[in-house]
Amino acid sequence: MAIERLYEDSLPARRHAGEEAVALTARVETLIRFGLYDDELSHLTGEPVKARSVQWELRRQMLERTARPLSPQQRETLTGFIAEKRVME
């Protein structure tokens, strides 16, 4: 199915973006925990937010591409499933 392929094709980039956000958050947490308030921490504090923004943009693009071939009724049904968490995004 074309929609499934679009979803699967987006997985590596979305997975990488998620891993990047988690890794950056962990790095900031470690620096704070050990009291290492230095230039690295100052630089890193905004990076998890940027990484999350990339992750959400990739998610938005994937949802847009997979919903495009659907009829309006199918899109409405899919939106309902997502809102009810009956399907994984």
PATORKOL-69021 format. One record per residue: chain; x, y, z of N, C-alpha, C in turn. Coordinates in steps of 0.001 Angstrom, whole numbers. Example, Ala and Ser with C-alpha at 12.3 -4.5 7.8 and 13.67 -1.06 7.14 Angstrom:
BEGIN
{A; {13190; -5690; 7800}; {12300; -4500; 7800}; {13200; -3300; 7800}}
{A; {12850; -2250; 7080}; {13670; -1060; 7140}; {12900; 30; 7870}}
This chain:
BEGIN
{A; {840; -1168; 0}; {0; 0; 0}; {893; 1241; 0}}
{A; {527; 2235; -764}; {1326; 3449; -925}; {1483; 4212; 391}}
{A; {432; 4284; 1179}; {482; 5022; 2442}; {1459; 4353; 3403}}
{A; {1415; 3032; 3460}; {2325; 2308; 4340}; {3775; 2546; 3931}}
{A; {4018; 2582; 2629}; {5379; 2814; 2143}; {5849; 4226; 2504}}
{A; {4983; 5220; 2354}; {5329; 6587; 2742}; {5683; 6647; 4233}}
{A; {4901; 5973; 5028}; {5146; 5929; 6472}; {6498; 5279; 6755}}
{A; {6720; 4115; 6157}; {7971; 3381; 6393}; {9185; 4154; 5887}}
{A; {9030; 4844; 4752}; {10142; 5634; 4223}; {10525; 6778; 5155}}
{A; {9564; 7264; 5928}; {9846; 8379; 6830}; {10440; 7925; 8162}}
{A; {10366; 6640; 8459}; {10813; 6143; 9762}; {12277; 6430; 10086}}
{A; {13230; 6162; 9195}; {14636; 6392; 9573}; {14916; 7841; 9985}}
{A; {14433; 8798; 9225}; {14681; 10203; 9558}; {13988; 10586; 10852}}
{A; {12759; 10108; 11046}; {12040; 10430; 12278}; {12697; 9765; 13480}}
{A; {13160; 8538; 13312}; {13849; 7826; 14392}; {15137; 8563; 14761}}
{A; {15895; 8965; 13753}; {17140; 9690; 13998}; {16861; 11005; 14732}}
{A; {15848; 11729; 14318}; {15501; 12994; 14965}; {15121; 12765; 16424}}
{A; {14372; 11708; 16695}; {13995; 11388; 18071}; {15197; 11022; 18917}}
{A; {16091; 10221; 18358}; {17298; 9831; 19083}; {18175; 11047; 19368}}
{A; {18254; 11954; 18419}; {19042; 13176; 18593}; {18472; 14025; 19726}}
{A; {17159; 14177; 19761}; {16514; 14957; 20826}; {16782; 14330; 22186}}
{A; {16676; 13017; 22281}; {16915; 12326; 23550}; {18380; 12461; 23969}}
{A; {19297; 12287; 23036}; {20722; 12369; 23357}; {21107; 13773; 23827}}
{A; {20601; 14785; 23151}; {20915; 16153; 23551}; {20337; 16480; 24922}}
{A; {19121; 16031; 25162}; {18488; 16261; 26466}; {19294; 15577; 27565}}
{A; {19739; 14364; 27306}; {20544; 13627; 28288}; {21867; 14337; 28548}}
{A; {22471; 14877; 27511}; {23750; 15587; 27675}; {23558; 16830; 28542}}
{A; {22507; 17596; 28273}; {22218; 18787; 29086}; {21958; 18378; 30535}}
{A; {21176; 17324; 30720}; {20864; 16848; 32072}; {22140; 16456; 32824}}
{A; {23038; 15770; 32154}; {24292; 15350; 32782}; {25127; 16552; 33189}}
{A; {25250; 17527; 32304}; {26044; 18712; 32630}; {25454; 19458; 33820}}
{A; {24140; 19570; 33865}; {23487; 20249; 34988}; {23685; 19454; 36277}}
{A; {23491; 18142; 36194}; {23616; 17294; 37383}; {24987; 17425; 38031}}
{A; {26020; 17519; 37196}; {27376; 17603; 37731}; {27853; 19040; 37908}}
{A; {26929; 19985; 37744}; {27265; 21382; 37996}; {28247; 21977; 37012}}
{A; {28273; 21466; 35811}; {29211; 21945; 34802}; {28557; 23063; 33980}}
{A; {28384; 24188; 34604}; {27774; 25332; 33936}; {28859; 26075; 33164}}
{A; {29074; 25668; 31947}; {30131; 26256; 31139}; {29592; 26639; 29761}}
{A; {30497; 26970; 28868}; {30090; 27379; 27517}; {29366; 26257; 26777}}
{A; {29789; 25010; 27019}; {29118; 23889; 26354}; {27654; 23815; 26769}}
{A; {27401; 23942; 28060}; {26020; 23898; 28536}; {25224; 25072; 27981}}
{A; {25837; 26236; 27988}; {25171; 27416; 27450}; {24771; 27195; 25987}}
{A; {25662; 26608; 25228}; {25382; 26323; 23814}; {24331; 25231; 23659}}
{A; {24414; 24204; 24491}; {23533; 23040; 24355}; {22089; 23282; 24791}}
{A; {21844; 24264; 25628}; {20501; 24394; 26195}; {19418; 24558; 25140}}
{A; {19705; 25183; 24030}; {18697; 25344; 22985}; {18647; 24197; 21995}}
{A; {19656; 23347; 21997}; {19733; 22269; 21008}; {18616; 21225; 21134}}
{A; {18241; 20782; 22336}; {17123; 19830; 22404}; {15824; 20402; 21832}}
{A; {15612; 21692; 22031}; {14407; 22330; 21484}; {14461; 22305; 19957}}
{A; {15619; 22615; 19398}; {15771; 22567; 17939}; {15569; 21144; 17421}}
{A; {16140; 20167; 18131}; {16006; 18772; 17711}; {14545; 18329; 17760}}
{A; {13830; 18741; 18792}; {12402; 18410; 18887}; {11623; 19065; 17751}}
{A; {11993; 20285; 17397}; {11330; 20975; 16291}; {11514; 20215; 14987}}
{A; {12721; 19712; 14762}; {12986; 18903; 13566}; {12134; 17643; 13605}}
{A; {12083; 16999; 14767}; {11296; 15779; 14918}; {9824; 16040; 14596}}
{A; {9262; 17109; 15131}; {7850; 17418; 14886}; {7592; 17827; 13442}}
{A; {8547; 18510; 12822}; {8382; 18877; 11416}; {8387; 17629; 10536}}
{A; {9275; 16685; 10817}; {9296; 15433; 10057}; {7987; 14662; 10245}}
{A; {7474; 14661; 11452}; {6197; 13999; 11729}; {5069; 14664; 10948}}
{A; {5047; 16007; 10965}; {4016; 16749; 10244}; {4078; 16442; 8748}}
{A; {5288; 16412; 8195}; {5456; 16107; 6774}; {4973; 14699; 6449}}
{A; {5317; 13732; 7322}; {4886; 12355; 7099}; {3371; 12266; 7112}}
{A; {2734; 12898; 8091}; {1268; 12855; 8165}; {632; 13511; 6949}}
{A; {1211; 14619; 6508}; {685; 15307; 5330}; {802; 14424; 4089}}
{A; {1973; 13803; 3897}; {2174; 12946; 2715}; {1268; 11713; 2742}}
{A; {1079; 11134; 3922}; {255; 9925; 3978}; {-1228; 10246; 3886}}
{A; {-1631; 11438; 4290}; {-3052; 11807; 4216}; {-3443; 12315; 2839}}
{A; {-2489; 12808; 2070}; {-2782; 13398; 759}; {-3595; 12482; -156}}
{A; {-3261; 11180; -276}; {-4028; 10337; -1197}; {-5413; 9920; -681}}
{A; {-5727; 10267; 562}; {-7011; 9852; 1138}; {-8146; 10777; 699}}
{A; {-9332; 10220; 689}; {-10517; 11040; 437}; {-10776; 11890; 1677}}
{A; {-11582; 12943; 1564}; {-11888; 13746; 2753}; {-12470; 12909; 3899}}
{A; {-13334; 11967; 3579}; {-13916; 11124; 4630}; {-12847; 10243; 5272}}
{A; {-11949; 9687; 4466}; {-10875; 8863; 5004}; {-9945; 9696; 5895}}
{A; {-9653; 10936; 5475}; {-8819; 11822; 6288}; {-9474; 12104; 7636}}
{A; {-10759; 12348; 7607}; {-11499; 12608; 8848}; {-11451; 11391; 9775}}
{A; {-11634; 10204; 9207}; {-11576; 8978; 9995}; {-10182; 8786; 10590}}
{A; {-9147; 8997; 9777}; {-7770; 8867; 10257}; {-7493; 9863; 11376}}
{A; {-7920; 11093; 11208}; {-7732; 12117; 12245}; {-8391; 11678; 13543}}
{A; {-9578; 11093; 13440}; {-10264; 10592; 14628}; {-9509; 9463; 15292}}
{A; {-8984; 8544; 14490}; {-8201; 7429; 15038}; {-6973; 7940; 15781}}
{A; {-6289; 8926; 15184}; {-5086; 9475; 15812}; {-5463; 10169; 17118}}
{A; {-6522; 10967; 17098}; {-6954; 11682; 18304}; {-7323; 10709; 19422}}
{A; {-7921; 9598; 19053}; {-8326; 8592; 20041}; {-7189; 7637; 20390}}
{A; {-6029; 7842; 19741}; {-4850; 6980; 19928}; {-5161; 5527; 19593}}
{A; {-6025; 5336; 18577}; {-6355; 3986; 18112}; {-5354; 3500; 17083}}
{A; {-4555; 4427; 16552}; {-3475; 4064; 15622}; {-2218; 4763; 16090}}
{A; {-1079; 4149; 15765}; {194; 4785; 16086}; {531; 5721; 14954}}
{A; {1055; 6885; 15320}; {1405; 7873; 14298}; {2708; 7529; 13656}}
